[in-house]
Amino acid sequence: MGELVDVERVGSPFAQTQVGCSVLVLADNEVTRRGLHDMLGSLDLVAEVHAVVADLERFPAGRSFDVLVVACEDVGVGSLDGVVEAAHRRGVRILHLIGRGGACLDAVTRLPSNGFLIQDEVTREALGQALGRMLVGEVPMPAVLANRLLERARGAVSQERVEGVRLTPRERETLVLLAEGLSNKQIARRMLISQHGVKRLVASVLLKLNCSNRTLAAAVAIKRGLLEKA
């Protein structure tokens, strides 16, 4: 199990190098921080865990971890933009632990992400399943967040349709499978094409929808009624 690190005492763990699946936890509450550290550290797919308070003003140079786990209710979504954006640019997978409130649900969808869990429902098993899915390209999402996205979409679909978005039949098929949470490998099997071909299709879909990640693309697809025409 990795050593519990307090950033205020020994500095940032970002400068360390680590082979394997290493995880950084951002959580201000000590109980939350230690609990997440212990659960993550007990998982076979996790090589090392660092748990720190979330007072980093900017993302330090050098990448030494694979997954960023953020306790959003504890830290506050509004203070996360810089760190999360920097982690996303470096290819780090991001797991948001969220609350059920509408403000939190709306805020986290604007941040780069690879998966979500309800923070007060987090267990060792839930963390393991979420990380496993994220590492193969899937996007775990709790029902409360999916329902929130659907509610927002229903109110806008009648006003905003698919004007300006021109997807090919293959791109539209890819979008449907992407919205179902399938990984590139699973999409390739379903469409009977190579994973390289899927990567090109996903990249094209994200570009045409002006989305930075798969979660936002799924939300936009629902909002604009693109899935209805697939």
Secondary structure, 3 states (H helix, E strand, C coil): CCCCCCHHHHCCHHHCCCCCCEEEEECCCHHHHHHHHHHHHCCCCCCEEEEECCCCCCCCCCCCCCEEEEEHHHHCHHHCHHHHHHHHHCCCEEEEEECCCHHHHHHHCCCCCCEEEEHHHCCHHHHHHHHHHHHCCCCCCCHHHHHHHHHHHHHHHCCCCCCCCCCCHHHHHHHHHHHCCCCHHHHHHHHCCCHHHHHHHHHHHHHHHCCCCHHHHHHHHHHCCCHHHC
